[in-house]
Amino acid sequence: MPLYVLFALVVIGCIDCHWLLSFALNALIVLFAIIVVYAMIGFVVCLDYLP
């Protein structure tokens, strides 16, 4: 296998890995935002039900 083929594979692998990493990070951020929103809604509802 020529060296430039190996280099191309490494570059593609890095791009793919980077894309996966950013995708995972975005998913975590979205999940965290959803949890925060639900917590705020729950807090407001609890305040509403308190005497």
Rosetta blueprint (number, residue, H / E / L):
1 M L
2 P L
3 L H
4 Y H
5 V H
6 L H
7 F H
8 A H
9 L H
10 V H
11 V H
12 I H
13 G H
14 C H
15 I H
16 D H
17 C H
18 H H
19 W H
20 L H
21 L H
22 S H
23 F H
24 A H
25 L H
26 N H
27 A H
28 L H
29 I H
30 V H
31 L H
32 F H
33 A H
34 I H
35 I H
36 V H
37 V H
38 Y H
39 A H
40 M H
41 I H
42 G H
43 F H
44 V H
45 V H
46 C H
47 L H
48 D H
49 Y H
50 L L
51 P L
